Amino acid sequence: MDASQLINSIVVSVIALSVIFLVLTILIFTIKILVFLSPYKAPPPAAVKTPPGPAARGLDGTHIAIITSTMATYLGKSQNEFQISNIKQL
């Protein structure tokens, strides 16, 4: 391999690397311009939804008290040791 082929291969390698870095630089600036023109806006946080209590679903306080006392007797616990949060009809 003589000197002219070595110089030609080095020139081609330098041109190839220059083109690659030029394209990368153009991409970087394009992305920065797009971010400037259209910044990211985070969506608002979703509100925490709590399920409605038993009274809101049409059960009156008497039914809730009867169910609570029955469960307390069955489980052998005080009525203050637990809370019924979901009542479903079978």
Number of C-alpha atoms within 10 A of each C-alpha: 5 6 8 9 10 10 11 11 12 12 12 11 12 12 11 12 12 12 12 11 11 12 11 12 12 11 12 11 11 12 12 13 12 10 11 10 9 9 10 8 6 6 6 6 6 6 6 6 6 6 9 10 13 17 12 9 10 8 12 11 11 9 12 15 13 11 14 18 15 13 16 17 12 9 10 9 12 12 16 8 7 11 9 13 9 10 13 5 3 3
